[in-house]
Amino acid sequence: MASPSKNAMYYKPLLPRGTGKEDFEFGQTLGTGSFGRVRVAKYKRADPKSTMDDPKYVPPRVAIKMLKKQAIIKLKQVDHITNEKNILLMLDHPLTVRHVCVCV
């Protein structure tokens, strides 16, 4: 994939910097793949007064994609994962996945 132009708009993740696994209560696994799994989770600090009209709205339940960094590096897929993240950050449509944050 070609690198994005300098004029491409990237949206900032919605959760504050430093958000980590401890900020979520994890539930069942929704699916698995080559590099990890997707689990349902509850964001502990979700604002109950926030509505979907608020651009910073984070739903109380989210899907967390948990990736195995070592496998991604070993199979030289870092660029693909980075591109996926950048594409998700650009998307803003009610029928697509909304990227909320990257937790390290």
Buried (B, 14 or more C-beta within 10 A) or exposed (E): EEEEEEEEEEEEBBBEEEBEEEBBEEEEEEEEEEBBBBBBBBBEEBEEEEEEEEEEBBEEEBBBBBBBEEEBEEEEBEEEBEBBBBBBBEEEEEEEEBBBBEBE
